[in-house]
Amino acid sequence: MTAAAIMALSATPGIAADAPDAAPFAAAEAAKDPFVWLEEVEGQKALDWGRKHNDTTFARLKADPRFEKIRAEAEKFLTAQDRIAYGSLEGGKVDNFWQDQTNVRGVWRRTSLESYKSPDTKWDVILDIDQLAKEEGKNWVYKGHNCVGEDASRCLVYLSDGGKDAVVVREFDVATKSFVKDGFQLPESKQTIDWADKDTLMVATDFGPDSMTDSGYARQVRLWKRGTDLAKAPLLLEVGKQDVWARPYAVRRPEGTTLLVQRGPDFFTEEWHVVGKDNKVTKLALPLAIEMRGVIEGDLIIALRGDWSVAGKQFKKGDLVAVPLDQAAAGAITRADIVYAPAETAAIQGVGVAKDAIYLDVLDNVTGKLLALRKGAKGWAAKPIDLPANGSVNIVSTDGFSTDVLVNYTNFLQPDTLYVMEKGGAPQAIKSLPARFDAAPFTTEQRFATSKDGTKVPYFIVRAKNQKPNGENPTLLYGYGGFEIALTPSYMSVLGKAWLEQGGTYVVANIRGGGEFGPRWHQAALKQNRQRAYDDFQAVAEDLIKTKVTKPAKLGIQGGSNGGLLTGVTMTQRPDLFGAVIVAVPLLDMMRYHTLLAGASWMGEYGNPEIPAEREWIAKYSPYQNIRKDVKYPEAFVYTSTKDDRVHPGHARKFVAKLESEGHPVMYYENMEGGHSAAANLKQRAEVTALQIVYLTQKLVD
């Protein structure tokens, strides 16, 4: 999901109401659901229920003598001063948001690139969130900023109350380090905003009655001039209630600013419009199955989610294509150029558009490489960048006004290294994370399991070099499998110390539904084919057992959000395979998910339960509906956050309540703040990590 997608509108806290005349089946489900009262997010009865479960869980997990050691070690790593301060290139400077033991809520700070490259970086603190929260008596969580101008001196600051996706927005002056008196301000909402110029915003927010889609996002984008009434701001775009959202997108470059607005018919399709100099909005002649990745020298850069025939050429899903903006606006595209076409085993992960080039981080068999692409007389030419192999490469930052690039490399056992490519030159390692555990005794392998339909599913296993294939190794299997998100190698840090060094094995499954092999891998597990993702995950578990890495009593699974749905489904379909299950910030009631907070926006992924044929597929795997009294389930650890305004906490609450009502043991934790990450700061993240490690140790090791 893009940052813009995450910054969208919220539903009002409270019991989730079905969309009028749109969800009769879901309403009928609610009427017969004995635990529907747990959907009342801030309801006193529901909160008391959550606190009571927290007390029970804490009494068991926090009382474990290992808990405090793991928590303290995790906090030490997460807040350490020798972490890499990842930065974004803005206005000729480098911006960073930093949290540590002293700055629990964090500081937004800025430095020069020269200082950033040095071991002793001199930071200029722009905004102290701890101080702001204290002054205003608010539980502020920083959610980022958006600046305008080549010097990035005027910014919009996003602040969340308790970690929700919903934010308040305030204009900030970097030069004076203060909020602008009578500047742009917007009240709390999930909103998408971008600068048209220093005195004008494109705003998608809650404009009042009937201005929201059924998914809970903005239906309108308006052009708001400084000093005018937002309610009277000219309308740029309005989408239907059944669309997912309307959003603005501004691309600022030396050759000029391009203003675009987007209609999202569903989560994976985009209809784009350009805003002309007269503020006239023109629909672009582009297919819907695309993802906009930027603009360079008058060309739109788009990633294809479907095949496309245009200008006498055939492009395939997964390709990156350049199309002249003026031709797309005129409705007649006579030139379209291939920027990069991934091989069958490859997929484009990240796209960074700099002043003079496009940078791609590309996966090939789930390992990363970096390419620089520049346009010449014969079209776009790709140049491989020399970085370490067999790991993950991620573009950290590019800037349309700069030829500099920041990029990161890591793998499961090698700490992160940050590189800078100044003026597009060779990468220079400028910062490295110190080792958090002794990696020498361990090794990483990529293996393949065979799914039910014969598909080969890759997975990574991190294990001791001297591990014996005796089925006795405590093993944690992690998965996600959705929304075209790829799981790539990342340094294990806390898990290395708390799990690997304690004799554990770690496995990451690259199942269908993810983006490891591009759109085709994702689309193979959409809607009626969703079961394929679950079959893949179960096939990896079976392969671990068959090859005697572990056995069911020693095998645990973990996943969050869509991954929480994955572990919830797997637990209810194959309880015989596992000794421990972590179900984090999950979707679980798939008969009502489309009526809960942002749920309707995901019908492109899962389907619509209001349509009988689609309901039939979903009903077969929906975890909440598939709990059975006469089945023995592993004792799961389910956790969520009251402040999660993306995936409704009612999913986790109701799942736990139903398990208990059927006599099944289950553990539950609800963080009363923290948003979709279930942690509002690094100290809370350390606590959640320790709860999970102690749970896994009790279930799989003891």
C-alpha positions in Angstrom: 0.0 0.0 0.0 1.3 3.4 -0.9 1.8 6.2 1.7 -1.0 8.1 0.1 -3.3 5.1 0.5 -2.6 4.9 4.1 -3.3 8.6 4.6 -7.0 8.3 3.8 -10.2 8.9 5.7 -11.4 7.3 8.8 -14.7 6.1 10.0 -16.1 7.6 13.2 -15.2 5.6 16.3 -18.0 3.5 17.6 -20.0 0.5 16.5 -19.5 -0.1 12.8 -22.7 0.6 10.9 -23.6 -1.2 7.6 -23.7 1.1 4.6 -27.3 2.1 4.0 -29.1 -0.4 1.6 -25.8 -1.8 0.6 -25.0 -4.6 3.1 -28.2 -6.5 4.0 -26.3 -9.8 4.4 -23.8 -8.2 6.8 -26.7 -6.6 8.7 -28.3 -10.0 9.0 -25.1 -11.5 10.3 -24.8 -8.8 12.9 -28.3 -9.4 14.1 -27.5 -13.0 14.9 -24.0 -12.5 16.2 -23.8 -12.8 20.0 -20.5 -10.9 20.1 -21.4 -8.0 17.8 -21.2 -5.7 20.9 -17.4 -6.1 20.7 -17.4 -4.1 17.5 -18.2 -1.0 19.6 -14.6 0.3 19.5 -14.8 2.7 22.6 -17.7 1.0 24.3 -17.2 0.7 28.0 -18.3 -3.0 28.1 -15.9 -3.8 25.2 -13.0 -1.9 26.8 -13.6 -3.6 30.2 -13.6 -6.9 28.4 -10.2 -6.1 26.7 -8.6 -4.9 30.0 -9.7 -8.0 31.8 -8.1 -10.1 29.1 -4.9 -8.0 29.3 -4.7 -8.7 33.0 -4.9 -12.4 32.4 -2.3 -12.3 29.6 0.1 -10.1 31.5 -0.2 -12.4 34.6 1.1 -15.2 32.5 3.5 -13.7 30.1 4.9 -10.7 32.0 5.3 -12.9 35.1 7.6 -15.2 33.1 11.2 -14.5 34.3 12.3 -14.3 30.7 9.9 -11.4 29.8 11.8 -8.5 31.3 15.2 -9.6 29.9 13.7 -9.9 26.4 11.8 -6.6 26.7 14.8 -4.7 28.0 17.0 -6.1 25.3 14.4 -5.3 22.6 14.1 -1.8 23.8 17.8 -1.4 24.0 18.1 -2.4 20.3 15.1 -0.4 19.1 16.2 2.8 20.8 20.0 2.4 20.5 21.9 5.5 19.4 23.9 3.5 16.9 20.9 2.7 14.8 21.0 4.0 11.2 19.2 7.3 11.0 17.4 6.8 7.7 16.8 10.0 5.9 14.8 11.5 3.0 16.3 13.9 0.5 14.4 17.1 0.7 15.3 20.6 -0.4 19.0 19.9 -0.7 19.0 18.5 2.9 18.4 15.2 4.6 15.4 14.9 6.9 15.1 12.2 9.6 12.5 11.2 12.3 14.3 9.9 15.3 13.0 8.1 18.5 15.1 6.9 21.4 15.0 6.6 25.2 15.0 10.3 25.6 12.8 11.2 22.6 10.1 8.6 23.1 7.6 10.3 20.7 10.5 11.5 18.5 12.0 14.5 16.9 11.9 15.6 13.2 15.4 16.8 12.4 17.4 18.0 9.3 21.1 18.1 8.2 23.2 18.6 5.1 24.2 15.7 3.0 27.9 16.3 3.8 27.1 16.1 7.6 24.8 13.1 7.0 27.7 11.2 5.4 30.0 11.8 8.4 30.1 9.5 11.4 29.3 12.5 13.7 26.2 14.0 12.0 25.2 17.4 13.3 21.4 17.5 13.4 19.1 20.5 13.6 15.9 19.6 15.4 12.9 21.0 13.6 10.1 19.8 15.8 10.1 17.9 19.1 7.0 15.7 19.3 7.5 14.9 23.0 7.6 18.6 23.8 4.6 19.4 21.6 2.6 16.6 23.3 3.5 17.9 26.7 2.6 21.5 25.8 -0.7 20.6 24.3 -1.7 17.7 26.6 -2.1 15.3 23.7 -0.9 11.8 23.0 0.6 12.9 19.7 2.2 10.3 17.4 4.1 11.8 14.4 2.9 10.5 11.0 5.1 12.4 8.7 5.4 15.7 6.8 5.0 17.0 3.2 7.0 20.0 2.1 6.9 22.4 -0.8 9.5 24.5 -2.6 13.0 23.6 -3.7 14.2 24.4 -0.2 11.4 22.4 1.5 10.8 25.2 3.9 7.0 25.1 4.2 5.5 21.8 5.3 2.4 20.1 6.3 2.8 18.1 9.5 0.6 15.1 10.2 -0.2 14.3 13.9 -2.2 11.3 15.1 -3.9 11.0 18.4 -2.6 7.7 19.8 -1.3 6.2 16.6 -4.5 6.1 14.5 -4.2 6.5 10.7 -6.5 9.5 11.1 -4.5 12.7 11.5 -4.7 16.4 12.1 -2.8 18.5 9.6 -1.0 21.8 10.4 1.2 24.1 8.3 4.8 24.4 9.6 7.5 26.9 8.9 10.9 25.2 9.0 12.8 28.5 9.1 11.1 29.7 12.3 10.5 26.1 13.6 6.9 27.0 14.4 3.4 26.3 13.2 2.2 29.0 10.8 -0.3 31.3 12.6 -3.5 31.3 10.5 -1.8 28.8 8.2 -3.4 25.7 6.6 -5.1 23.5 9.2 -7.4 20.5 8.9 -9.1 18.6 11.7 -8.7 14.9 12.4 -9.5 12.6 9.5 -7.9 10.0 7.3 -6.9 12.5 4.6 -4.7 12.9 1.6 -3.3 16.4 0.9 -0.7 17.7 -1.5 0.7 21.1 -2.3 -0.3 22.6 -5.7 1.9 25.6 -4.9 3.0 27.4 -1.7 -0.4 29.0 -1.3 -2.6 26.3 -2.6 -3.5 22.7 -1.5 -5.2 19.8 -3.2 -7.4 18.4 -0.4 -9.2 15.0 -0.1 -10.9 14.9 3.3 -14.2 14.7 5.0 -16.2 17.7 3.7 -19.3 16.8 5.5 -22.5 14.7 4.7 -22.2 12.4 1.7 -18.6 13.3 1.1 -17.3 9.8 2.0 -17.2 6.6 0.0 -18.7 3.3 1.4 -15.0 2.4 2.2 -14.8 5.5 4.5 -12.5 7.5 2.3 -12.8 10.9 0.7 -15.1 11.2 -2.4 -13.9 14.7 -3.3 -10.6 16.5 -4.1 -10.8 20.3 -3.8 -8.4 23.1 -4.6 -8.0 25.2 -1.5 -6.4 28.7 -1.8 -4.8 30.2 1.2 -7.2 32.5 3.1 -10.4 31.1 1.5 -13.2 29.0 2.9 -12.4 25.3 2.4 -16.1 24.5 2.2 -16.3 26.8 -0.9 -13.1 25.5 -2.5 -13.5 24.5 -6.2 -14.1 20.8 -6.8 -11.5 19.1 -8.9 -12.9 15.5 -8.8 -15.8 13.7 -7.2 -16.1 9.9 -7.3 -19.0 7.5 -6.6 -19.9 6.2 -3.2 -19.0 2.7 -4.3 -15.5 3.8 -5.5 -12.8 3.4 -2.9 -11.4 6.9 -2.8 -10.4 10.2 -4.5 -6.8 11.4 -4.0 -4.5 14.2 -5.2 -0.9 13.7 -6.3 1.5 16.5 -7.1 4.9 15.8 -8.8 7.3 18.7 -8.4 10.4 18.8 -10.6 12.8 21.4 -12.1 10.8 21.3 -15.4 7.6 22.2 -13.5 4.8 20.8 -11.2 2.4 18.2 -12.5 -1.0 18.1 -10.7 -2.9 14.8 -10.9 -6.0 13.5 -9.2 -7.0 9.9 -8.9 -10.2 7.9 -8.8 -9.8 4.5 -7.2 -12.5 2.2 -8.5 -11.0 -0.5 -6.2 -7.8 -1.1 -4.3 -5.8 -2.2 -7.4 -7.1 0.1 -10.2 -6.5 3.8 -10.8 -8.2 6.3 -13.1 -6.0 9.4 -13.5 -6.9 13.0 -14.4 -4.5 15.9 -14.9 -5.2 19.4 -13.6 -4.5 22.1 -16.2 -3.2 25.6 -15.7 -6.8 26.8 -15.8 -7.7 24.2 -13.1 -9.6 22.3 -15.8 -9.5 18.5 -15.1 -8.9 16.1 -18.0 -9.1 12.3 -17.8 -6.0 10.6 -19.0 -6.2 7.8 -21.7 -4.6 5.1 -19.5 -5.8 1.7 -18.5 -7.2 1.2 -15.0 -4.9 -1.7 -14.1 -1.8 0.5 -13.4 0.2 2.0 -10.6 1.4 5.6 -11.1 5.1 5.7 -10.2 6.1 9.3 -11.2 6.8 11.8 -13.9 10.0 12.7 -15.7 10.6 15.0 -18.7 7.0 15.1 -19.6 6.5 11.3 -19.4 4.2 9.5 -17.0 5.9 6.4 -15.5 3.4 3.7 -14.9 3.7 0.1 -13.7 1.2 -2.3 -15.3 -1.0 -4.6 -13.4 -2.5 -6.0 -16.6 -1.4 -6.5 -20.2 -1.8 -3.4 -22.5 -1.8 -2.8 -26.2 -1.0 0.8 -27.2 0.8 2.7 -30.0 1.3 -0.6 -31.9 3.1 -2.2 -29.0 2.2 -5.0 -26.6 3.1 -4.6 -22.9 2.7 -7.2 -20.3 1.7 -7.0 -16.6 4.6 -6.1 -14.4 6.3 -3.9 -17.1 7.3 -0.3 -16.3 6.2 2.0 -19.2 6.7 5.7 -20.1 3.8 7.5 -21.8 3.8 11.2 -22.8 1.5 13.2 -20.5 0.3 15.5 -23.2 -0.7 12.5 -25.4 -2.5 10.8 -22.6 -4.4 14.1 -21.9 -5.3 14.5 -25.6 -6.7 11.0 -25.6 -4.4 9.7 -28.4 -1.2 7.9 -27.4 1.2 7.5 -30.3 4.3 6.8 -28.3 4.8 4.4 -25.4 8.2 3.2 -24.3 9.2 0.2 -22.3 11.3 1.5 -19.3 11.9 -2.0 -17.9 10.4 -5.4 -18.5 11.2 -7.9 -15.7 12.0 -11.5 -16.5 9.6 -14.3 -15.5 11.3 -14.9 -12.2 11.6 -11.1 -11.4 9.5 -8.2 -10.2 9.9 -4.5 -9.8 9.6 -3.6 -6.1 10.7 0.0 -5.7 10.8 2.9 -8.1 12.7 6.1 -7.3 12.5 9.0 -9.8 15.5 11.3 -9.5 16.3 14.5 -11.4 18.1 12.6 -14.2 17.3 8.9 -13.9 14.8 6.3 -12.7 16.1 3.8 -10.1 14.6 0.4 -9.6 15.0 -2.2 -6.9 14.1 -5.5 -8.6 13.6 -8.9 -7.1 14.8 -11.9 -8.9 13.8 -15.2 -7.1 13.1 -13.0 -4.1 16.6 -11.5 -3.9 17.3 -7.8 -4.7 19.3 -5.8 -7.2 19.5 -2.1 -8.1 19.2 -0.7 -11.6 19.7 2.9 -12.9 17.7 3.7 -16.0 18.4 6.6 -18.3 16.8 7.6 -21.5 19.0 7.8 -24.6 18.5 8.0 -28.4 17.6 4.3 -28.5 15.3 4.3 -25.6 15.7 3.5 -21.9 18.9 1.7 -20.9 19.4 -0.1 -17.6 22.7 -0.1 -15.8 23.2 -2.5 -12.8 24.5 -0.9 -9.7 27.2 -2.8 -7.8 25.8 -3.8 -4.4 26.1 -7.0 -2.3 24.1 -10.0 -3.6 21.7 -12.4 -2.0 19.8 -10.0 0.1 17.3 -7.1 0.0 18.0 -3.8 -1.8 15.7 -0.9 -1.0 15.6 2.6 -2.4 15.5 4.8 0.7 15.1 8.2 -1.0 15.3 10.1 -4.3 14.3 13.7 -5.0 13.1 15.1 -8.3 15.4 18.1 -7.8 18.5 16.0 -7.1 20.8 13.5 -8.7 21.6 11.9 -5.3 20.2 8.6 -4.2 20.0 6.8 -0.8 19.8 3.0 -0.9 19.9 0.2 1.7 21.2 -3.3 1.7 20.5 -6.1 4.2 19.8 -9.8 4.6 18.7 -12.0 7.5 22.1 -12.3 9.1 23.9 -9.2 7.8 23.1 -5.8 9.4 21.8 -3.0 7.3 24.2 -0.8 5.3 23.1 2.5 3.9 24.7 3.8 0.7 24.7 7.2 -1.0 25.1 7.6 -4.7 26.1 11.2 -5.2 25.3 12.7 -8.6 24.4 9.2 -9.7 27.9 7.9 -9.1 29.0 4.7 -7.5 27.5 3.7 -4.1 29.4 4.8 -1.0 28.6 3.0 2.3 28.0 5.8 4.8 26.3 4.1 7.7 26.1 0.5 9.0 24.1 -1.1 11.8 26.3 -2.9 14.3 25.7 -6.6 14.7 23.0 -7.3 17.3 23.8 -11.0 17.6 26.5 -13.5 16.6 25.5 -14.6 13.1 28.5 -17.0 12.7 26.7 -20.1 13.8 23.7 -19.6 11.4 23.0 -19.9 7.8 20.2 -18.9 5.4 18.8 -21.1 2.6 16.1 -20.7 0.0 13.9 -23.8 -0.3 10.8 -24.6 -2.3 7.6 -26.4 -1.1 5.0 -27.9 -3.5 1.5 -26.5 -3.0 -1.7 -28.4 -3.5 -2.0 -27.5 -7.2 1.7 -28.2 -7.9 3.0 -24.7 -7.7 6.5 -24.3 -6.3 6.5 -21.9 -3.4 9.8 -20.4 -2.2 10.7 -19.9 1.4 13.7 -18.8 3.3 14.9 -20.7 6.3 17.4 -19.3 8.8 18.8 -22.0 11.0 21.9 -23.1 12.9 24.6 -24.6 10.6 24.8 -27.7 12.8 21.0 -28.2 13.0 20.0 -31.8 13.1 17.0 -33.0 11.0 15.4 -34.6 14.0 12.1 -32.8 14.0 12.9 -31.2 17.4 13.8 -27.6 16.4 11.5 -24.9 17.6 10.5 -23.0 14.4 8.6 -19.8 13.7 7.0 -19.5 10.3 6.0 -16.0 9.1 3.7 -15.1 6.2 1.6 -12.4 4.7 0.4 -13.3 1.2 -1.6 -10.3 0.0 -1.9 -6.9 -1.6 1.2 -7.6 -3.9 3.5 -7.1 -0.9 6.7 -9.1 -1.1 8.5 -10.5 2.0 12.2 -10.1 1.4 15.2 -10.8 3.6 15.7 -8.3 6.5 18.1 -8.3 9.4 16.7 -10.2 12.3 18.1 -7.9 15.0 15.9 -8.5 18.1 14.7 -11.9 16.8 18.3 -13.0 16.2 19.1 -12.4 19.8 15.8 -13.6 21.4 15.0 -16.5 19.0 17.9 -17.7 16.9 20.5 -17.6 19.8 18.0 -19.4 22.0 17.8 -22.4 19.6 15.0 -21.2 17.4 14.7 -21.5 13.6 13.0 -18.8 11.5 11.2 -19.2 8.2 9.6 -16.7 5.8 7.1 -18.0 3.3 6.8 -16.3 -0.1 3.3 -17.4 -0.8 0.9 -16.4 -3.6 -1.0 -13.2 -3.0 2.3 -11.3 -2.4 4.4 -9.5 -4.9 7.5 -11.7 -5.0 7.0 -12.4 -8.7 5.0 -9.3 -9.6 1.3 -8.9 -10.4 0.8 -12.5 -11.6 1.9 -13.9 -8.2 -0.6 -11.5 -6.5 -3.4 -12.1 -8.9 -3.1 -15.9 -8.6 -4.6 -15.7 -5.1 -7.3 -13.0 -5.5 -11.0 -13.5 -4.6 -12.2 -16.9 -5.6 -8.6 -18.2 -5.7 -7.8 -17.0 -2.1 -7.4 -20.5 -0.8 -4.2 -20.8 -2.9 -2.4 -18.5 -0.5 -3.5 -20.7 2.5 -2.6 -23.9 0.6 0.9 -22.4 -0.1 1.4 -21.5 3.6 0.3 -24.9 4.7 2.5 -26.6 2.1 5.6 -24.7 3.6 4.6 -26.0 7.1 4.2 -29.5 5.8 7.6 -29.3 4.1 9.3 -28.2 7.3 7.7 -31.2 9.0 8.5 -33.6 6.2 12.2 -32.6 6.0 12.3 -32.9 9.8 13.3 -29.4 10.5 10.5 -29.5 13.1 7.3 -31.2 14.1 3.8 -29.8 14.8 4.3 -29.4 18.5 7.4 -27.3 17.8 6.1 -25.2 14.9 4.6 -21.8 15.4 3.1 -19.3 12.9 3.0 -15.5 12.9 1.2 -12.9 10.8 -0.3 -9.5 11.1 -3.1 -7.6 9.3 -3.8 -9.7 6.1 -1.2 -12.0 7.7 -3.4 -12.2 10.8 -6.1 -13.4 8.5 -3.6 -15.9 7.1 -2.7 -17.4 10.5 -6.4 -17.3 11.6 -7.4 -19.3 8.5 -4.5 -21.7 8.9 -5.3 -22.3 12.5 -8.9 -23.1 11.8 -8.1 -25.2 8.7 -5.1 -27.2 9.9 -4.8 -27.0 13.7 -2.9 -30.3 13.6 0.1 -28.6 12.0 1.0 -26.1 14.8 1.8 -25.7 18.4 1.6 -21.9 18.5 -0.3 -19.3 16.5 0.2 -15.5 16.6 -2.8 -13.6 15.1 -1.9 -9.9 15.0 -4.2 -6.9 14.2 -6.2 -9.3 12.0 -9.1 -9.5 9.7 -11.2 -12.5 10.9 -14.9 -12.0 10.4 -14.9 -12.0 6.6 -18.7 -12.0 6.4 -18.7 -8.5 7.8 -15.3 -7.2 7.0 -16.6 -4.9 4.2 -18.7 -2.9 6.7 -15.9 -2.5 9.3 -13.8 0.7 9.0 -11.8 0.6 5.7 -12.9 -3.0 4.9 -14.9 -2.1 1.8 -11.7 -0.9 0.1 -10.4 -4.4 0.1 -13.1 -6.1 -1.8 -10.8 -6.1 -4.8 -8.6 -8.5 -2.8 -11.1 -10.7 -1.1 -14.5 -10.3 -2.8 -17.9 -9.0 -1.7 -19.9 -11.1 0.8 -23.1 -9.4 -0.3 -22.9 -11.3 -3.6 -24.0 -14.9 -3.0 -21.4 -16.5 -5.3 -18.6 -14.5 -3.7 -19.9 -15.1 -0.2 -19.7 -18.8 -0.9 -15.9 -18.7 -1.5 -15.3 -16.4 1.5 -17.5 -18.5 3.9 -15.3 -21.5 3.3 -12.2 -19.9 4.9 -13.6 -17.0 7.1 -11.9 -17.9 10.5 -14.7 -16.4 12.7 -17.4 -18.5 11.1 -15.3 -21.7 11.0 -14.5 -22.1 14.6 -15.8 -25.6 15.7 -16.4 -26.8 19.2 -15.3 -30.4 18.6 -11.9 -29.4 17.1 -8.7 -29.1 19.2 -6.9 -25.8 18.4 -3.5 -24.7 19.5 -3.7 -22.0 22.1 -3.4 -18.9 20.0 -2.0 -15.4 21.0 -4.3 -12.8 19.4 -3.5 -9.1 19.7 -4.9 -5.8 18.4 -5.2 -2.1 19.2 -8.2 -0.1 20.3 -6.8 2.8 18.1 -6.5 0.7 15.0 -8.7 2.6 12.6 -7.7 0.6 9.6 -8.5 -3.1 10.6 -11.3 -3.0 13.1 -10.4 -4.4 16.6 -13.7 -6.1 16.6 -12.2 -8.9 14.4 -9.8 -9.9 17.1 -12.1 -9.4 20.0 -15.0 -11.5 18.5 -12.6 -14.3 17.4 -11.3 -14.6 20.9 -14.8 -14.4 22.5 -16.1 -17.2 20.2 -13.1 -19.4 20.9 -13.7 -19.0 24.6 -17.4 -19.6 24.3 -16.6 -23.0 22.5 -14.3 -23.9 25.4 -11.0 -23.3 23.5 -7.9 -21.8 25.3 -6.7 -18.5 23.8 -4.6 -15.5 24.9 -5.5 -11.9 24.1 -3.8 -8.5 24.3 -5.3 -5.2 23.3 -3.1 -2.2 23.3 -5.4 0.8 24.1 -3.3 2.9 21.7 -0.9 2.4 18.9 -2.9 2.2 15.6 -2.5 -0.6 13.1 1.1 -1.3 14.3 -0.3 -2.0 17.8 2.5 0.2 19.2 2.5 4.0 19.5 6.3 4.2 20.2 9.4 2.1 20.3 9.0 1.2 24.0 5.5 -0.3 23.3 7.0 -2.1 20.3 9.6 -3.7 22.6 6.8 -4.8 25.0 4.7 -6.4 22.2 7.8 -8.1 20.9 8.6 -9.6 24.3 5.0 -10.8 24.8 5.3 -12.7 21.5 8.7 -14.2 22.2 7.7 -15.4 25.7 4.5 -16.9 24.3 6.4 -18.7 21.6 9.0 -19.9 24.1 6.4 -21.2 26.4 4.5 -23.1 23.6 7.4 -24.4 21.5 10.5 -24.6 23.7 9.4 -25.4 27.3 
